[in-house]
Amino acid sequence: MLAPNPVYAYASGGQGGCSTPGFNASETGYAGNFTAVSNNTSIATVSPSTSTGPFTVTGTGTFGQSTTITVSDTLGNHATETVDLSAICLP
């Protein structure tokens, strides 16, 4: 079972003191690369697109928007994770 962890990204235009949100993907018995793709890049992007992790999420939308990221392995398994843009990031 593919298991990405929860993701909270900051709305674009965030102020100082922000950390870059990210996530890892894991799967029991699997040691290959994962592919992570945002289903709406106008809200959030993911980089790198293929990796063993970690993945970085960049909020490109505005506060209150959300989208999903689909994480896949090379065996055809996949999982989705919701990304919510928050306004927690303050100076």
PDB file with one MODEL, atoms N, CA, C and O in Angstrom:
MODEL        1
ATOM      1  N   MET A   1       0.840  -1.182   0.000  1.00  0.00           N
ATOM      2  CA  MET A   1       0.000   0.000   0.000  1.00  0.00           C
ATOM      3  C   MET A   1       0.878   1.236   0.000  1.00  0.00           C
ATOM      4  O   MET A   1       1.792   1.353   0.817  1.00  0.00           O
ATOM      5  N   LEU A   2       0.616   2.134  -0.887  1.00  0.00           N
ATOM      6  CA  LEU A   2       1.355   3.380  -1.004  1.00  0.00           C
ATOM      7  C   LEU A   2       0.845   4.347   0.050  1.00  0.00           C
ATOM      8  O   LEU A   2      -0.364   4.497   0.220  1.00  0.00           O
ATOM      9  N   ALA A   3       1.757   5.008   0.762  1.00  0.00           N
ATOM     10  CA  ALA A   3       1.322   5.835   1.883  1.00  0.00           C
ATOM     11  C   ALA A   3       2.028   7.179   1.923  1.00  0.00           C
ATOM     12  O   ALA A   3       3.004   7.330   2.657  1.00  0.00           O
ATOM     13  N   PRO A   4       1.557   8.181   1.143  1.00  0.00           N
ATOM     14  CA  PRO A   4       2.121   9.518   1.332  1.00  0.00           C
ATOM     15  C   PRO A   4       1.595  10.107   2.635  1.00  0.00           C
ATOM     16  O   PRO A   4       0.534   9.706   3.115  1.00  0.00           O
ATOM     17  N   ASN A   5       2.322  11.046   3.204  1.00  0.00           N
ATOM     18  CA  ASN A   5       1.848  11.673   4.434  1.00  0.00           C
ATOM     19  C   ASN A   5       1.134  12.984   4.132  1.00  0.00           C
ATOM     20  O   ASN A   5       1.282  13.506   3.027  1.00  0.00           O
ATOM     21  N   PRO A   6       0.362  13.541   5.073  1.00  0.00           N
ATOM     22  CA  PRO A   6      -0.437  14.750   4.814  1.00  0.00           C
ATOM     23  C   PRO A   6       0.415  15.935   4.365  1.00  0.00           C
ATOM     24  O   PRO A   6       1.571  16.072   4.764  1.00  0.00           O
ATOM     25  N   VAL A   7      -0.173  16.782   3.533  1.00  0.00           N
ATOM     26  CA  VAL A   7       0.531  17.936   2.982  1.00  0.00           C
ATOM     27  C   VAL A   7      -0.294  19.199   3.209  1.00  0.00           C
ATOM     28  O   VAL A   7      -1.485  19.236   2.899  1.00  0.00           O
ATOM     29  N   TYR A   8       0.345  20.230   3.751  1.00  0.00           N
ATOM     30  CA  TYR A   8      -0.272  21.548   3.889  1.00  0.00           C
ATOM     31  C   TYR A   8       0.674  22.532   3.233  1.00  0.00           C
ATOM     32  O   TYR A   8       1.825  22.648   3.653  1.00  0.00           O
ATOM     33  N   ALA A   9       0.224  23.237   2.224  1.00  0.00           N
ATOM     34  CA  ALA A   9       1.066  24.208   1.528  1.00  0.00           C
ATOM     35  C   ALA A   9       0.599  25.612   1.875  1.00  0.00           C
ATOM     36  O   ALA A   9      -0.540  25.813   2.295  1.00  0.00           O
ATOM     37  N   TYR A  10       1.475  26.567   1.699  1.00  0.00           N
ATOM     38  CA  TYR A  10       1.132  27.956   1.978  1.00  0.00           C
ATOM     39  C   TYR A  10       0.610  28.624   0.722  1.00  0.00           C
ATOM     40  O   TYR A  10       1.083  28.350  -0.381  1.00  0.00           O
ATOM     41  N   ALA A  11      -0.361  29.496   0.892  1.00  0.00           N
ATOM     42  CA  ALA A  11      -0.893  30.255  -0.232  1.00  0.00           C
ATOM     43  C   ALA A  11       0.206  31.130  -0.813  1.00  0.00           C
ATOM     44  O   ALA A  11       1.094  31.583  -0.091  1.00  0.00           O
ATOM     45  N   SER A  12       0.146  31.365  -2.109  1.00  0.00           N
ATOM     46  CA  SER A  12       1.169  32.183  -2.760  1.00  0.00           C
ATOM     47  C   SER A  12       1.197  33.577  -2.143  1.00  0.00           C
ATOM     48  O   SER A  12       0.174  34.097  -1.698  1.00  0.00           O
ATOM     49  N   GLY A  13       2.382  34.167  -2.127  1.00  0.00           N
ATOM     50  CA  GLY A  13       2.537  35.488  -1.533  1.00  0.00           C
ATOM     51  C   GLY A  13       2.734  35.447  -0.038  1.00  0.00           C
ATOM     52  O   GLY A  13       2.618  36.475   0.630  1.00  0.00           O
ATOM     53  N   GLY A  14       3.036  34.255   0.514  1.00  0.00           N
ATOM     54  CA  GLY A  14       3.266  34.121   1.948  1.00  0.00           C
ATOM     55  C   GLY A  14       4.427  34.978   2.412  1.00  0.00           C
ATOM     56  O   GLY A  14       5.315  35.303   1.624  1.00  0.00           O
ATOM     57  N   GLN A  15       4.427  35.343   3.670  1.00  0.00           N
ATOM     58  CA  GLN A  15       5.444  36.217   4.239  1.00  0.00           C
ATOM     59  C   GLN A  15       6.606  35.401   4.794  1.00  0.00           C
ATOM     60  O   GLN A  15       6.627  34.175   4.688  1.00  0.00           O
ATOM     61  N   GLY A  16       7.572  36.098   5.385  1.00  0.00           N
ATOM     62  CA  GLY A  16       8.740  35.458   5.963  1.00  0.00           C
ATOM     63  C   GLY A  16       8.381  34.449   7.039  1.00  0.00           C
ATOM     64  O   GLY A  16       7.267  34.461   7.561  1.00  0.00           O
ATOM     65  N   GLY A  17       9.308  33.588   7.366  1.00  0.00           N
ATOM     66  CA  GLY A  17       9.083  32.573   8.381  1.00  0.00           C
ATOM     67  C   GLY A  17       8.427  31.316   7.838  1.00  0.00           C
ATOM     68  O   GLY A  17       8.063  30.430   8.611  1.00  0.00           O
ATOM     69  N   CYS A  18       8.268  31.220   6.526  1.00  0.00           N
ATOM     70  CA  CYS A  18       7.632  30.049   5.916  1.00  0.00           C
ATOM     71  C   CYS A  18       8.649  28.927   5.752  1.00  0.00           C
ATOM     72  O   CYS A  18       9.803  29.172   5.400  1.00  0.00           O
ATOM     73  N   SER A  19       8.229  27.734   6.001  1.00  0.00           N
ATOM     74  CA  SER A  19       9.057  26.592   5.658  1.00  0.00           C
ATOM     75  C   SER A  19       8.470  25.983   4.389  1.00  0.00           C
ATOM     76  O   SER A  19       7.290  26.171   4.093  1.00  0.00           O
ATOM     77  N   THR A  20       9.281  25.267   3.655  1.00  0.00           N
ATOM     78  CA  THR A  20       8.809  24.642   2.424  1.00  0.00           C
ATOM     79  C   THR A  20       8.140  23.320   2.769  1.00  0.00           C
ATOM     80  O   THR A  20       8.797  22.422   3.295  1.00  0.00           O
ATOM     81  N   PRO A  21       6.852  23.179   2.485  1.00  0.00           N
ATOM     82  CA  PRO A  21       6.168  21.940   2.809  1.00  0.00           C
ATOM     83  C   PRO A  21       6.590  20.824   1.871  1.00  0.00           C
ATOM     84  O   PRO A  21       6.948  21.066   0.718  1.00  0.00           O
ATOM     85  N   GLY A  22       6.545  19.623   2.368  1.00  0.00           N
ATOM     86  CA  GLY A  22       6.907  18.479   1.550  1.00  0.00           C
ATOM     87  C   GLY A  22       6.338  17.200   2.121  1.00  0.00           C
ATOM     88  O   GLY A  22       5.659  17.210   3.148  1.00  0.00           O
ATOM     89  N   PHE A  23       6.616  16.116   1.457  1.00  0.00           N
ATOM     90  CA  PHE A  23       6.148  14.822   1.921  1.00  0.00           C
ATOM     91  C   PHE A  23       7.050  13.719   1.396  1.00  0.00           C
ATOM     92  O   PHE A  23       7.805  13.911   0.443  1.00  0.00           O
ATOM     93  N   ASN A  24       6.958  12.583   2.025  1.00  0.00           N
ATOM     94  CA  ASN A  24       7.628  11.373   1.565  1.00  0.00           C
ATOM     95  C   ASN A  24       6.566  10.369   1.164  1.00  0.00           C
ATOM     96  O   ASN A  24       5.425  10.451   1.617  1.00  0.00           O
ATOM     97  N   ALA A  25       6.936   9.429   0.322  1.00  0.00           N
ATOM     98  CA  ALA A  25       6.055   8.332  -0.047  1.00  0.00           C
ATOM     99  C   ALA A  25       6.759   7.042   0.344  1.00  0.00           C
ATOM    100  O   ALA A  25       7.981   6.943   0.238  1.00  0.00           O
ATOM    101  N   SER A  26       6.001   6.060   0.792  1.00  0.00           N
ATOM    102  CA  SER A  26       6.597   4.779   1.170  1.00  0.00           C
ATOM    103  C   SER A  26       5.650   3.648   0.809  1.00  0.00           C
ATOM    104  O   SER A  26       4.438   3.829   0.697  1.00  0.00           O
ATOM    105  N   GLU A  27       6.235   2.492   0.634  1.00  0.00           N
ATOM    106  CA  GLU A  27       5.447   1.306   0.324  1.00  0.00           C
ATOM    107  C   GLU A  27       6.233   0.095   0.802  1.00  0.00           C
ATOM    108  O   GLU A  27       7.395  -0.075   0.433  1.00  0.00           O
ATOM    109  N   THR A  28       5.620  -0.733   1.605  1.00  0.00           N
ATOM    110  CA  THR A  28       6.278  -1.910   2.146  1.00  0.00           C
ATOM    111  C   THR A  28       6.772  -2.808   1.016  1.00  0.00           C
ATOM    112  O   THR A  28       6.003  -3.179   0.129  1.00  0.00           O
ATOM    113  N   GLY A  29       8.048  -3.154   1.052  1.00  0.00           N
ATOM    114  CA  GLY A  29       8.634  -4.051   0.065  1.00  0.00           C
ATOM    115  C   GLY A  29       8.968  -3.412  -1.267  1.00  0.00           C
ATOM    116  O   GLY A  29       9.332  -4.113  -2.210  1.00  0.00           O
ATOM    117  N   TYR A  30       8.852  -2.083  -1.367  1.00  0.00           N
ATOM    118  CA  TYR A  30       9.139  -1.387  -2.619  1.00  0.00           C
ATOM    119  C   TYR A  30      10.273  -0.410  -2.391  1.00  0.00           C
ATOM    120  O   TYR A  30      10.233   0.380  -1.447  1.00  0.00           O
ATOM    121  N   ALA A  31      11.289  -0.455  -3.250  1.00  0.00           N
ATOM    122  CA  ALA A  31      12.446   0.421  -3.070  1.00  0.00           C
ATOM    123  C   ALA A  31      12.719   1.287  -4.293  1.00  0.00           C
ATOM    124  O   ALA A  31      13.769   1.925  -4.366  1.00  0.00           O
ATOM    125  N   GLY A  32      11.804   1.326  -5.251  1.00  0.00           N
ATOM    126  CA  GLY A  32      12.012   2.100  -6.473  1.00  0.00           C
ATOM    127  C   GLY A  32      11.548   3.534  -6.354  1.00  0.00           C
ATOM    128  O   GLY A  32      11.205   4.012  -5.273  1.00  0.00           O
ATOM    129  N   ASN A  33      11.545   4.211  -7.494  1.00  0.00           N
ATOM    130  CA  ASN A  33      11.103   5.599  -7.567  1.00  0.00           C
ATOM    131  C   ASN A  33       9.587   5.712  -7.519  1.00  0.00           C
ATOM    132  O   ASN A  33       8.862   4.792  -7.898  1.00  0.00           O
ATOM    133  N   PHE A  34       9.131   6.858  -7.045  1.00  0.00           N
ATOM    134  CA  PHE A  34       7.724   7.235  -7.072  1.00  0.00           C
ATOM    135  C   PHE A  34       7.581   8.431  -8.006  1.00  0.00           C
ATOM    136  O   PHE A  34       8.518   9.212  -8.170  1.00  0.00           O
ATOM    137  N   THR A  35       6.422   8.569  -8.607  1.00  0.00           N
ATOM    138  CA  THR A  35       6.084   9.726  -9.409  1.00  0.00           C
ATOM    139  C   THR A  35       4.994  10.490  -8.667  1.00  0.00           C
ATOM    140  O   THR A  35       4.020   9.894  -8.207  1.00  0.00           O
ATOM    141  N   ALA A  36       5.155  11.804  -8.548  1.00  0.00           N
ATOM    142  CA  ALA A  36       4.159  12.639  -7.865  1.00  0.00           C
ATOM    143  C   ALA A  36       3.723  13.741  -8.813  1.00  0.00           C
ATOM    144  O   ALA A  36       4.553  14.467  -9.361  1.00  0.00           O
ATOM    145  N   VAL A  37       2.395  13.863  -9.005  1.00  0.00           N
ATOM    146  CA  VAL A  37       1.844  14.830  -9.952  1.00  0.00           C
ATOM    147  C   VAL A  37       0.690  15.576  -9.296  1.00  0.00           C
ATOM    148  O   VAL A  37      -0.223  14.961  -8.744  1.00  0.00           O
ATOM    149  N   SER A  38       0.734  16.904  -9.359  1.00  0.00           N
ATOM    150  CA  SER A  38      -0.383  17.722  -8.889  1.00  0.00           C
ATOM    151  C   SER A  38      -1.487  17.660  -9.931  1.00  0.00           C
ATOM    152  O   SER A  38      -1.226  17.775 -11.129  1.00  0.00           O
ATOM    153  N   ASN A  39      -2.708  17.481  -9.479  1.00  0.00           N
ATOM    154  CA  ASN A  39      -3.836  17.430 -10.400  1.00  0.00           C
ATOM    155  C   ASN A  39      -4.298  18.809 -10.841  1.00  0.00           C
ATOM    156  O   ASN A  39      -5.147  18.915 -11.726  1.00  0.00           O
ATOM    157  N   ASN A  40      -3.752  19.882 -10.236  1.00  0.00           N
ATOM    158  CA  ASN A  40      -4.067  21.243 -10.658  1.00  0.00           C
ATOM    159  C   ASN A  40      -2.868  22.126 -10.336  1.00  0.00           C
ATOM    160  O   ASN A  40      -2.745  22.628  -9.219  1.00  0.00           O
ATOM    161  N   THR A  41      -1.990  22.314 -11.309  1.00  0.00           N
ATOM    162  CA  THR A  41      -0.766  23.076 -11.069  1.00  0.00           C
ATOM    163  C   THR A  41      -1.003  24.563 -10.864  1.00  0.00           C
ATOM    164  O   THR A  41      -0.075  25.279 -10.487  1.00  0.00           O
ATOM    165  N   SER A  42      -2.221  25.052 -11.101  1.00  0.00           N
ATOM    166  CA  SER A  42      -2.499  26.454 -10.787  1.00  0.00           C
ATOM    167  C   SER A  42      -2.757  26.631  -9.289  1.00  0.00           C
ATOM    168  O   SER A  42      -2.866  27.758  -8.806  1.00  0.00           O
ATOM    169  N   ILE A  43      -2.853  25.522  -8.559  1.00  0.00           N
ATOM    170  CA  ILE A  43      -3.025  25.568  -7.100  1.00  0.00           C
ATOM    171  C   ILE A  43      -1.753  25.130  -6.384  1.00  0.00           C
ATOM    172  O   ILE A  43      -1.346  25.759  -5.408  1.00  0.00           O
ATOM    173  N   ALA A  44      -1.116  24.048  -6.865  1.00  0.00           N
ATOM    174  CA  ALA A  44       0.119  23.562  -6.246  1.00  0.00           C
ATOM    175  C   ALA A  44       0.932  22.767  -7.251  1.00  0.00           C
ATOM    176  O   ALA A  44       0.380  22.086  -8.116  1.00  0.00           O
ATOM    177  N   THR A  45       2.255  22.859  -7.129  1.00  0.00           N
ATOM    178  CA  THR A  45       3.156  22.058  -7.951  1.00  0.00           C
ATOM    179  C   THR A  45       3.981  21.159  -7.050  1.00  0.00           C
ATOM    180  O   THR A  45       4.120  21.417  -5.854  1.00  0.00           O
ATOM    181  N   VAL A  46       4.532  20.093  -7.640  1.00  0.00           N
ATOM    182  CA  VAL A  46       5.351  19.131  -6.909  1.00  0.00           C
ATOM    183  C   VAL A  46       6.687  18.999  -7.628  1.00  0.00           C
ATOM    184  O   VAL A  46       6.736  18.951  -8.857  1.00  0.00           O
ATOM    185  N   SER A  47       7.772  18.938  -6.857  1.00  0.00           N
ATOM    186  CA  SER A  47       9.072  18.669  -7.456  1.00  0.00           C
ATOM    187  C   SER A  47       9.900  17.815  -6.494  1.00  0.00           C
ATOM    188  O   SER A  47       9.731  17.948  -5.282  1.00  0.00           O
ATOM    189  N   PRO A  48      10.758  16.973  -6.965  1.00  0.00           N
ATOM    190  CA  PRO A  48      10.849  16.564  -8.363  1.00  0.00           C
ATOM    191  C   PRO A  48       9.636  15.720  -8.737  1.00  0.00           C
ATOM    192  O   PRO A  48       8.893  15.278  -7.861  1.00  0.00           O
ATOM    193  N   SER A  49       9.434  15.497 -10.017  1.00  0.00           N
ATOM    194  CA  SER A  49       8.264  14.706 -10.425  1.00  0.00           C
ATOM    195  C   SER A  49       8.495  13.218 -10.208  1.00  0.00           C
ATOM    196  O   SER A  49       7.538  12.469 -10.011  1.00  0.00           O
ATOM    197  N   THR A  50       9.751  12.775 -10.241  1.00  0.00           N
ATOM    198  CA  THR A  50      10.083  11.368  -9.995  1.00  0.00           C
ATOM    199  C   THR A  50      11.251  11.305  -9.022  1.00  0.00           C
ATOM    200  O   THR A  50      12.277  11.954  -9.224  1.00  0.00           O
ATOM    201  N   SER A  51      11.084  10.511  -7.960  1.00  0.00           N
ATOM    202  CA  SER A  51      12.112  10.450  -6.931  1.00  0.00           C
ATOM    203  C   SER A  51      11.799   9.328  -5.947  1.00  0.00           C
ATOM    204  O   SER A  51      10.712   8.750  -5.978  1.00  0.00           O
ATOM    205  N   THR A  52      12.754   9.025  -5.081  1.00  0.00           N
ATOM    206  CA  THR A  52      12.471   8.163  -3.941  1.00  0.00           C
ATOM    207  C   THR A  52      12.005   9.016  -2.768  1.00  0.00           C
ATOM    208  O   THR A  52      11.666   8.486  -1.710  1.00  0.00           O
ATOM    209  N   GLY A  53      11.987  10.333  -2.949  1.00  0.00           N
ATOM    210  CA  GLY A  53      11.546  11.279  -1.931  1.00  0.00           C
ATOM    211  C   GLY A  53      12.728  11.955  -1.301  1.00  0.00           C
ATOM    212  O   GLY A  53      13.858  11.499  -1.473  1.00  0.00           O
ATOM    213  N   PRO A  54      12.511  13.014  -0.587  1.00  0.00           N
ATOM    214  CA  PRO A  54      11.230  13.675  -0.362  1.00  0.00           C
ATOM    215  C   PRO A  54      10.807  14.523  -1.563  1.00  0.00           C
ATOM    216  O   PRO A  54      11.616  14.848  -2.432  1.00  0.00           O
ATOM    217  N   PHE A  55       9.525  14.871  -1.586  1.00  0.00           N
ATOM    218  CA  PHE A  55       8.949  15.726  -2.604  1.00  0.00           C
ATOM    219  C   PHE A  55       8.641  17.081  -1.970  1.00  0.00           C
ATOM    220  O   PHE A  55       8.266  17.148  -0.800  1.00  0.00           O
ATOM    221  N   THR A  56       8.797  18.153  -2.735  1.00  0.00           N
ATOM    222  CA  THR A  56       8.500  19.497  -2.267  1.00  0.00           C
ATOM    223  C   THR A  56       7.229  19.990  -2.935  1.00  0.00           C
ATOM    224  O   THR A  56       7.045  19.814  -4.139  1.00  0.00           O
ATOM    225  N   VAL A  57       6.350  20.607  -2.153  1.00  0.00           N
ATOM    226  CA  VAL A  57       5.098  21.154  -2.666  1.00  0.00           C
ATOM    227  C   VAL A  57       5.176  22.667  -2.606  1.00  0.00           C
ATOM    228  O   VAL A  57       5.531  23.238  -1.575  1.00  0.00           O
ATOM    229  N   THR A  58       4.842  23.318  -3.719  1.00  0.00           N
ATOM    230  CA  THR A  58       4.827  24.775  -3.777  1.00  0.00           C
ATOM    231  C   THR A  58       3.409  25.243  -4.063  1.00  0.00           C
ATOM    232  O   THR A  58       2.832  24.887  -5.090  1.00  0.00           O
ATOM    233  N   GLY A  59       2.847  26.035  -3.165  1.00  0.00           N
ATOM    234  CA  GLY A  59       1.518  26.589  -3.372  1.00  0.00           C
ATOM    235  C   GLY A  59       1.571  27.690  -4.422  1.00  0.00           C
ATOM    236  O   GLY A  59       2.354  28.631  -4.295  1.00  0.00           O
ATOM    237  N   THR A  60       0.744  27.579  -5.458  1.00  0.00           N
ATOM    238  CA  THR A  60       0.700  28.585  -6.510  1.00  0.00           C
ATOM    239  C   THR A  60      -0.668  29.263  -6.580  1.00  0.00           C
ATOM    240  O   THR A  60      -0.872  30.188  -7.366  1.00  0.00           O
ATOM    241  N   GLY A  61      -1.589  28.800  -5.762  1.00  0.00           N
ATOM    242  CA  GLY A  61      -2.939  29.356  -5.739  1.00  0.00           C
ATOM    243  C   GLY A  61      -3.111  30.334  -4.600  1.00  0.00           C
ATOM    244  O   GLY A  61      -2.146  30.958  -4.159  1.00  0.00           O
ATOM    245  N   THR A  62      -4.335  30.471  -4.123  1.00  0.00           N
ATOM    246  CA  THR A  62      -4.641  31.394  -3.042  1.00  0.00           C
ATOM    247  C   THR A  62      -5.242  30.640  -1.853  1.00  0.00           C
ATOM    248  O   THR A  62      -5.682  29.498  -1.976  1.00  0.00           O
ATOM    249  N   PHE A  63      -5.246  31.311  -0.703  1.00  0.00           N
ATOM    250  CA  PHE A  63      -5.763  30.745   0.539  1.00  0.00           C
ATOM    251  C   PHE A  63      -7.122  30.083   0.333  1.00  0.00           C
ATOM    252  O   PHE A  63      -8.003  30.635  -0.326  1.00  0.00           O
ATOM    253  N   GLY A  64      -7.275  28.904   0.903  1.00  0.00           N
ATOM    254  CA  GLY A  64      -8.553  28.197   0.878  1.00  0.00           C
ATOM    255  C   GLY A  64      -8.711  27.225  -0.272  1.00  0.00           C
ATOM    256  O   GLY A  64      -9.635  26.412  -0.266  1.00  0.00           O
ATOM    257  N   GLN A  65      -7.827  27.291  -1.264  1.00  0.00           N
ATOM    258  CA  GLN A  65      -7.934  26.355  -2.373  1.00  0.00           C
ATOM    259  C   GLN A  65      -7.311  25.014  -1.989  1.00  0.00           C
ATOM    260  O   GLN A  65      -6.452  24.944  -1.109  1.00  0.00           O
ATOM    261  N   SER A  66      -7.751  23.963  -2.655  1.00  0.00           N
ATOM    262  CA  SER A  66      -7.133  22.661  -2.441  1.00  0.00           C
ATOM    263  C   SER A  66      -7.121  21.882  -3.748  1.00  0.00           C
ATOM    264  O   SER A  66      -7.919  22.136  -4.650  1.00  0.00           O
ATOM    265  N   THR A  67      -6.216  20.946  -3.829  1.00  0.00           N
ATOM    266  CA  THR A  67      -6.111  20.048  -4.973  1.00  0.00           C
ATOM    267  C   THR A  67      -5.570  18.723  -4.465  1.00  0.00           C
ATOM    268  O   THR A  67      -5.332  18.568  -3.267  1.00  0.00           O
ATOM    269  N   THR A  68      -5.378  17.787  -5.346  1.00  0.00           N
ATOM    270  CA  THR A  68      -4.807  16.511  -4.941  1.00  0.00           C
ATOM    271  C   THR A  68      -3.497  16.268  -5.675  1.00  0.00           C
ATOM    272  O   THR A  68      -3.263  16.792  -6.764  1.00  0.00           O
ATOM    273  N   ILE A  69      -2.665  15.474  -5.058  1.00  0.00           N
ATOM    274  CA  ILE A  69      -1.429  15.008  -5.661  1.00  0.00           C
ATOM    275  C   ILE A  69      -1.575  13.492  -5.783  1.00  0.00           C
ATOM    276  O   ILE A  69      -1.948  12.814  -4.825  1.00  0.00           O
ATOM    277  N   THR A  70      -1.280  12.978  -6.954  1.00  0.00           N
ATOM    278  CA  THR A  70      -1.312  11.530  -7.164  1.00  0.00           C
ATOM    279  C   THR A  70       0.118  11.015  -7.137  1.00  0.00           C
ATOM    280  O   THR A  70       0.974  11.483  -7.889  1.00  0.00           O
ATOM    281  N   VAL A  71       0.370  10.043  -6.258  1.00  0.00           N
ATOM    282  CA  VAL A  71       1.677   9.424  -6.123  1.00  0.00           C
ATOM    283  C   VAL A  71       1.558   8.001  -6.653  1.00  0.00           C
ATOM    284  O   VAL A  71       0.664   7.255  -6.254  1.00  0.00           O
ATOM    285  N   SER A  72       2.470   7.628  -7.558  1.00  0.00           N
ATOM    286  CA  SER A  72       2.427   6.301  -8.179  1.00  0.00           C
ATOM    287  C   SER A  72       3.782   5.627  -8.066  1.00  0.00           C
ATOM    288  O   SER A  72       4.814   6.296  -8.018  1.00  0.00           O
ATOM    289  N   ASP A  73       3.779   4.297  -8.026  1.00  0.00           N
ATOM    290  CA  ASP A  73       5.027   3.546  -8.111  1.00  0.00           C
ATOM    291  C   ASP A  73       5.138   2.957  -9.510  1.00  0.00           C
ATOM    292  O   ASP A  73       4.243   3.143 -10.334  1.00  0.00           O
ATOM    293  N   THR A  74       6.220   2.255  -9.783  1.00  0.00           N
ATOM    294  CA  THR A  74       6.417   1.670 -11.111  1.00  0.00           C
ATOM    295  C   THR A  74       5.672   0.352 -11.281  1.00  0.00           C
ATOM    296  O   THR A  74       5.725  -0.251 -12.352  1.00  0.00           O
ATOM    297  N   LEU A  75       4.977  -0.104 -10.237  1.00  0.00           N
ATOM    298  CA  LEU A  75       4.222  -1.360 -10.296  1.00  0.00           C
ATOM    299  C   LEU A  75       2.745  -1.131 -10.599  1.00  0.00           C
ATOM    300  O   LEU A  75       1.978  -2.089 -10.698  1.00  0.00           O
ATOM    301  N   GLY A  76       2.340   0.126 -10.747  1.00  0.00           N
ATOM    302  CA  GLY A  76       0.949   0.445 -11.044  1.00  0.00           C
ATOM    303  C   GLY A  76       0.104   0.804  -9.834  1.00  0.00           C
ATOM    304  O   GLY A  76      -1.094   1.050  -9.974  1.00  0.00           O
ATOM    305  N   ASN A  77       0.704   0.840  -8.643  1.00  0.00           N
ATOM    306  CA  ASN A  77      -0.026   1.257  -7.444  1.00  0.00           C
ATOM    307  C   ASN A  77      -0.021   2.771  -7.360  1.00  0.00           C
ATOM    308  O   ASN A  77       0.928   3.418  -7.803  1.00  0.00           O
ATOM    309  N   HIS A  78      -1.080   3.339  -6.791  1.00  0.00           N
ATOM    310  CA  HIS A  78      -1.129   4.783  -6.626  1.00  0.00           C
ATOM    311  C   HIS A  78      -1.957   5.163  -5.408  1.00  0.00           C
ATOM    312  O   HIS A  78      -2.774   4.388  -4.911  1.00  0.00           O
ATOM    313  N   ALA A  79      -1.716   6.375  -4.952  1.00  0.00           N
ATOM    314  CA  ALA A  79      -2.464   6.936  -3.829  1.00  0.00           C
ATOM    315  C   ALA A  79      -2.621   8.424  -4.099  1.00  0.00           C
ATOM    316  O   ALA A  79      -1.805   9.022  -4.802  1.00  0.00           O
ATOM    317  N   THR A  80      -3.664   9.020  -3.545  1.00  0.00           N
ATOM    318  CA  THR A  80      -3.848  10.460  -3.685  1.00  0.00           C
ATOM    319  C   THR A  80      -3.766  11.118  -2.317  1.00  0.00           C
ATOM    320  O   THR A  80      -4.121  10.530  -1.295  1.00  0.00           O
ATOM    321  N   GLU A  81      -3.298  12.333  -2.330  1.00  0.00           N
ATOM    322  CA  GLU A  81      -3.158  13.116  -1.107  1.00  0.00           C
ATOM    323  C   GLU A  81      -3.711  14.503  -1.385  1.00  0.00           C
ATOM    324  O   GLU A  81      -3.388  15.107  -2.407  1.00  0.00           O
ATOM    325  N   THR A  82      -4.539  15.011  -0.487  1.00  0.00           N
ATOM    326  CA  THR A  82      -5.089  16.355  -0.642  1.00  0.00           C
ATOM    327  C   THR A  82      -4.096  17.390  -0.152  1.00  0.00           C
ATOM    328  O   THR A  82      -3.463  17.211   0.888  1.00  0.00           O
ATOM    329  N   VAL A  83      -3.961  18.472  -0.904  1.00  0.00           N
ATOM    330  CA  VAL A  83      -3.126  19.601  -0.520  1.00  0.00           C
ATOM    331  C   VAL A  83      -4.051  20.781  -0.273  1.00  0.00           C
ATOM    332  O   VAL A  83      -4.784  21.195  -1.171  1.00  0.00           O
ATOM    333  N   ASP A  84      -4.023  21.319   0.927  1.00  0.00           N
ATOM    334  CA  ASP A  84      -4.812  22.496   1.283  1.00  0.00           C
ATOM    335  C   ASP A  84      -3.886  23.697   1.406  1.00  0.00           C
ATOM    336  O   ASP A  84      -2.852  23.622   2.069  1.00  0.00           O
ATOM    337  N   LEU A  85      -4.252  24.797   0.774  1.00  0.00           N
ATOM    338  CA  LEU A  85      -3.464  26.019   0.910  1.00  0.00           C
ATOM    339  C   LEU A  85      -3.942  26.762   2.142  1.00  0.00           C
ATOM    340  O   LEU A  85      -5.118  27.108   2.258  1.00  0.00           O
ATOM    341  N   SER A  86      -3.020  27.002   3.061  1.00  0.00           N
ATOM    342  CA  SER A  86      -3.375  27.648   4.308  1.00  0.00           C
ATOM    343  C   SER A  86      -2.707  29.009   4.418  1.00  0.00           C
ATOM    344  O   SER A  86      -1.781  29.315   3.667  1.00  0.00           O
ATOM    345  N   ALA A  87      -3.169  29.808   5.337  1.00  0.00           N
ATOM    346  CA  ALA A  87      -2.567  31.128   5.569  1.00  0.00           C
ATOM    347  C   ALA A  87      -1.867  31.153   6.919  1.00  0.00           C
ATOM    348  O   ALA A  87      -1.823  32.191   7.579  1.00  0.00           O
ATOM    349  N   ILE A  88      -1.325  30.023   7.328  1.00  0.00           N
ATOM    350  CA  ILE A  88      -0.636  29.922   8.610  1.00  0.00           C
ATOM    351  C   ILE A  88       0.659  30.714   8.601  1.00  0.00           C
ATOM    352  O   ILE A  88       1.127  31.172   9.643  1.00  0.00           O
ATOM    353  N   CYS A  89       1.228  30.870   7.427  1.00  0.00           N
ATOM    354  CA  CYS A  89       2.544  31.482   7.263  1.00  0.00           C
ATOM    355  C   CYS A  89       2.467  32.993   7.493  1.00  0.00           C
ATOM    356  O   CYS A  89       1.928  33.723   6.662  1.00  0.00           O
ATOM    357  N   LEU A  90       3.000  33.451   8.605  1.00  0.00           N
ATOM    358  CA  LEU A  90       2.985  34.879   8.942  1.00  0.00           C
ATOM    359  C   LEU A  90       4.401  35.355   9.254  1.00  0.00           C
ATOM    360  O   LEU A  90       5.260  34.539   9.588  1.00  0.00           O
ATOM    361  N   PRO A  91       4.662  36.658   9.151  1.00  0.00           N
ATOM    362  CA  PRO A  91       6.010  37.157   9.442  1.00  0.00           C
ATOM    363  C   PRO A  91       6.375  36.964  10.902  1.00  0.00           C
ATOM    364  O   PRO A  91       7.475  37.330  11.316  1.00  0.00           O
TER     365      PRO A  91
ENDMDL
END
